[in-house]
Amino acid sequence: MPIKVFDLARELRKTNTEMLAVAREIGFPKLSPASDLDDDTAAKLRSAIAGNDASPTTGGNGASQSSATSSPAEAVASGGVIEVPENVTVKELGERLGVSAGEVQKILMNLGVLAALNQRLTAGAINRITAKLGRTVVVVSATASAPVAVTTATVTDPATATPTATAANGTPARKATPPAGNGVSANKPRSSATQVTGGSGQIELTARPPVVTIMGHVDHGKTTLLDTIRKTSVADREAGGITQHIGAYQVEVEGQRITFLDTPGHAAFSAMRSRGASVTDIVIIVVAADDGVMPQTEEAITIAKTAGVPIIVAVNKIDKEDSNPDRVLTELMQYDLMPEAYGGDIQTVNISAKKGDGIKDLLDTILLVSEAVVEPKANPHGPVQGTIIEAKIDKGRGSVATVLVQQGTLRAGDVVVAGVMSGKVRGMADERGTKLVKAGPSSPVEIIGLSGVPEAGDKLVVAKNEKEARILVTAREELLKAGKIGDRNLMSLEALYKQLRSGPVKELNIVIKGDVQGSVQAVRDSLVDLGNDEVRVRVLTTGVGAITEGDVLLAASDKDQEEKNSLVVGFNVAVSDSGKKKAEAEHVQIKTFTIIYQLIDAVTEAMIALLPPIYEEFVLGKAEIRQLFRLPGGRSIAGAMVQDGVVKRNGKVRLFRGKDLIVTADVDTLKRFKEDAREVAAGYECGLTLRGHNDLQIGDTMESFEMRAIPRTLD
């Protein structure tokens, strides 16, 4: 009977990293913690591990033969611990891990990061890369020989990591030991706290439940899967059923919690993202085994990739006679999702949401990806940050909002601000209606007490008091009225002020849709070459088929509120009715073309429109003051003769007295005899006044000029 790598590791009291290292040694380099092992492979692993545990680990002098003294290449070959310098570059990390720099870049791209070969990596990035490769590394400080951080491919049992040194900042550093038969149970709880140094000292980050969103094509089983997971969790806890729908809920799997967002669909997910709400750690894409990848599946893949979160594919309806899970795996590769079964890094799980088959495997896979890739952590003692998942008006309770707490601990009685709504938390409950006093990170709770109904995706923060809350809300309302920010981008005061100080956007965000993949690629290649040092094209996503509501939402999520810097372009495709309506509501421009050079010209014009104008001065004419007429109130009218060119009303003049420049001013009024004139040409007399300047003398000369905007180009 097949057994997964992580189950075998648990049986043999080994970490996943140790298991994968042994697997590589005996000729199985492509295994991951979620891989299925047949009986023969499992037997080979058991035998190899038994042999390793029986082998001596000390030399003749009794000294430990530590792998830390071996070279990086030897460490890679043996599956041991590899030392990596702090702030290592992409190229250097590849050399240390024994892989190409291109492989490191590919992993980063899958995580939503574009990195050059010489770009330096943070400890978090190193952690994710090594997790993908199944390596164990120790990050060594550039100013000390002692390790300052440990990153491992999977969760390491505390017993296999012992304090070995003190980092430069005085905090203990932990170094993972090489695989050995230490006899310590692998089922012991892992350490969940990490210390990071902030501006005011150390901040303790503790493990939090991962937040998961389920997406997929209509009728592929998203709702059924959510209901099955919910019922399974309730049955496992022998508790009462969930009494109310609050848009999010938690389940417990072997003592570990997972938070699921029950959003109504892709539009809601994109809408939250368009408001700056990064709430999801993992996206599960449900694909029916009898249908395969469908249009909304493709849309879900695009949204998940754009959000930059790990993807798990749940192949549903495997109980149906016409199901074909292998076809689904093949189709996924067309969208750059390489299943693990084919040597990639995308976890896939076969399930039947209707019968409950495979649900346990899916939940285990979520925990595996969470531990090995995401490693979700938060500071429960810091300032509260949360996101509104949904909100409504309840006749008996007033404004009711579902909040996902992301940082800090929300407490009953806190004064909170969400969007342009504020209030005191008068009550708080979970999805089962249980009243709560406090809620920590990744907790979905329902709160009452806000002054109105906030929007899904609005950020929730805690204010010191009601006065501070009113100040923040008032500032946001004033900026909304002034058009300085859009209703999808309500920020903190600091972020608002920063936006007001920032310059114009110089990126044109584009969604490209075409009739065939070849056309899409040709359009993309043509557009990415456009631009100059001031403006460039940023392709958000590409796809084949009609322009949909999801495409518009993706463009809207990156659209600046003041600049028209997002565009959806289609080549030989139509626009769906829902896409047209959403584009009108979100003020996103859609353009379709059948000739590629017309598409390129239109995008070029849109880029030019983002460029700041350049003005050039044009001298229009000259005039001499020959008479002065005094008006009541002290104002003076200059009677002048235009000697060259023209003088224009609402134009500008420089006033000279001899060779001295007296003032540069706007022409306020210009008359020919007693009639207003738009301009007066050379050889004619005129009367004029200057705005804000009354010191005029006979004999003064004036030079008329205007500032003209110069047409911009991308050259």
Secondary structure, 3 states (H helix, E strand, C coil): CCEEHHHHHHHCCCCHHHHHHHHHHCCCCCCCCCCEECHHHHHHHHHHHHHHHHCCCECCCCCECCHHHCCHHHHHHHCCEEEEECCCEHHHHHHHHCCCHHHHHHHHHHCCCCCCCCCECCHHHHHHHHHHHCCEEEEECCCCCCEEEEEECCCCCHHHEEEEEECCCCCEEEEECCCCCCCCCCCCCCCCEEEEEECCEEEEEEECCCEEEEEECCCCCHHHHHHHHHHHHHHHHCCCCCCCCCCEEEEEECCEEEEEECCCCHHHHHHHHHCCCCCCCEEEEEEECCCCCCHHHHHHHHHHHHHCCCEEEEEECCCCCCCCHHHHHHHHHCCCCCEHHHCCCEEEEECECCCCECHHHHHHHHHHHHHHHHCCEECCCCCCEEEEEEEEEECCCEEEEEEEEEECCEECCCEEEECCEEEEEEEEECCCCCECCEECCCCEEEEEEECCCCCCCCEEEEECCHHHHHHHHHHHHHHHHCCCCCCCCCCCHHHHHHHHHCCCCCEEEEEEEECCHHHHHHHHHHHHCCECCCCEEEEEEEEECCECHHHHHHHHHCCCCCCCCEEEEEECCCECHHHHHHHHHHCCEEEEECCHHHHHHHHHHHHHHHCCCEEEEEEEEEEEEEEEEECCCCCEEEEEEEEEEEEECCCEEEEEECCEEEEEEEEEEEEECCEECCEEECCCEEEEEECCECCCCCCCEEEEEEEEEECCCCC
